[in-house]
Structure formats: structure tokens, C-alpha cells
Amino acid sequence: MDIVAREGETIVFVEVKTREGRAFGGGGEAITGHKRRRIVRLGLDYLMRHHLTECPCRFDVVLIEFDTGEPVITIISHAFDAGTA
């Protein structure tokens, strides 16, 4: 997990994936089921350690790709939740 932020009352956990080419697939392909479960566990652990279990939370993904030299940024809000990871 790369960023922990707040939007209003919501805790937002953000995973950022950067790719300079497609040789190893797009950034989104790097977020496997195993990686998703790990991020959710880290997020839930963060909420417990900071006594924020009553706060709503979400998991976002930011993809940054440099296929054409210029960065293309895609933000996927609510990319997955604890119930589906």
C-alpha cells in the first residue's frame, strides 16, 4: 500500500502502479488476488491500530503508464473492498 489518505470521514487506501511499457502487462494486471488480499489486510490492520474501525474506508488504485512517453494516469476509486478481496 502506497498512500493512506482521508476524504471527509472516509479513510482511503491507495495502491499506485507505474509501468514504462507493456512488456510485463499493464499496471492493473499486477494487482493479483493475493496482492488485493494483502492490501486489505494491511488496511484493516491500520484501522485497528489507529482505533478507526468505525470509520468508512475504501481501496483505490492509481495506474501510471508511460507507453507514449507522456504519463497517462488512471484513478480507479473503490477498486475493491474488504468483502470481495
VMD Tcl script that draws the C-alpha trace (Angstrom):
set ca {
  {0.00 0.00 0.00}
  {1.44 3.32 -1.05}
  {-0.82 6.03 0.34}
  {-3.21 6.35 3.26}
  {-5.40 9.44 2.92}
  {-8.69 10.86 4.12}
  {-11.61 12.12 2.10}
  {-14.08 13.58 4.57}
  {-14.71 10.83 7.10}
  {-13.52 8.07 4.73}
  {-10.07 6.53 5.07}
  {-8.70 5.88 1.57}
  {-6.02 3.25 0.98}
  {-4.27 3.76 -2.35}
  {-2.10 1.36 -4.33}
  {-0.03 3.04 -7.07}
  {1.27 1.04 -10.04}
  {3.64 2.54 -12.60}
  {4.64 0.99 -15.93}
  {7.00 2.27 -18.62}
  {5.82 -0.26 -21.18}
  {3.61 -3.28 -21.64}
  {6.36 -5.91 -21.67}
  {5.16 -7.18 -18.29}
  {1.49 -6.21 -18.72}
  {-0.36 -3.13 -17.56}
  {-0.23 -1.83 -14.02}
  {-3.69 -3.17 -13.24}
  {-2.59 -6.70 -14.05}
  {-0.01 -6.50 -11.27}
  {-2.77 -6.37 -8.66}
  {-3.47 -10.05 -8.29}
  {-5.89 -11.65 -5.86}
  {-3.00 -12.26 -3.48}
  {-1.93 -8.60 -3.67}
  {-5.53 -7.44 -3.10}
  {-5.90 -9.62 -0.01}
  {-2.59 -8.30 1.34}
  {-3.64 -4.67 0.82}
  {-7.00 -5.30 2.52}
  {-5.27 -6.96 5.49}
  {-2.88 -4.01 5.79}
  {-5.80 -1.57 5.62}
  {-7.79 -3.38 8.27}
  {-4.70 -3.61 10.48}
  {-4.18 0.16 10.05}
  {-7.78 0.85 11.08}
  {-7.44 -1.32 14.19}
  {-4.08 0.14 15.25}
  {-5.37 3.70 14.91}
  {-8.75 2.97 16.54}
  {-10.60 3.85 13.33}
  {-12.68 0.71 12.91}
  {-15.88 2.77 12.93}
  {-14.70 4.92 10.00}
  {-15.75 4.03 6.47}
  {-12.87 3.07 4.19}
  {-12.22 2.31 0.56}
  {-9.42 0.99 -1.60}
  {-8.35 2.92 -4.69}
  {-5.81 2.12 -7.39}
  {-3.80 4.68 -9.36}
  {-2.25 3.44 -12.60}
  {0.52 5.49 -14.19}
  {1.65 4.35 -17.63}
  {4.37 5.85 -19.82}
  {3.68 3.98 -23.08}
  {3.95 7.13 -25.20}
  {6.49 8.96 -23.07}
  {3.80 11.16 -21.52}
  {2.24 9.81 -18.33}
  {-1.31 8.50 -18.59}
  {-2.91 8.43 -15.14}
  {-5.98 6.36 -14.38}
  {-7.63 6.52 -10.96}
  {-9.89 3.64 -10.00}
  {-11.92 4.62 -6.97}
  {-13.47 1.75 -4.97}
  {-11.20 -0.67 -6.89}
  {-12.14 -3.42 -4.44}
  {-13.45 -3.74 -0.94}
  {-12.80 -5.94 2.05}
  {-15.78 -8.12 1.17}
  {-14.53 -9.06 -2.29}
  {-10.77 -9.27 -1.88}
}
mol new
graphics top color blue
foreach p $ca { graphics top sphere $p radius 0.5 }
foreach p [lrange $ca 0 end-1] q [lrange $ca 1 end] { graphics top cylinder $p $q radius 0.2 }
display resetview
